[in-house]
């Protein structure tokens, strides 16, 4: 049985070439877009980066936990510092922290 070679019409448009081609990176997406259009304060950003360097991808959850610990110890300045770090790292985690404070402080009805 004879074997026939069929070359691609255009090497640049072949599926393999498209997969192997380096694509331009997309734009960075950040879910922490400040509503007022103001950048984060440098001190808060520096603290958040140092905390991230120490804890890696779990830094926002750790900041959340430390903010709750400070709240329970009635260290309100420290709570706000950790909440700010959490907010800088992950807006969703920070809103979860705020909801946890509301659940903790609000009396249950019924």
Secondary structure, DSSP 8 states (H G I E B T S, - for coil): --------S-GGGSHHHHHHS---------S---TTS----HHHHHHHHHHHHHHGGGHHHHHHHHHHHHHHTT-HHHHHHHHHHHHHH-HHHHHHHHHHHHHHHS----
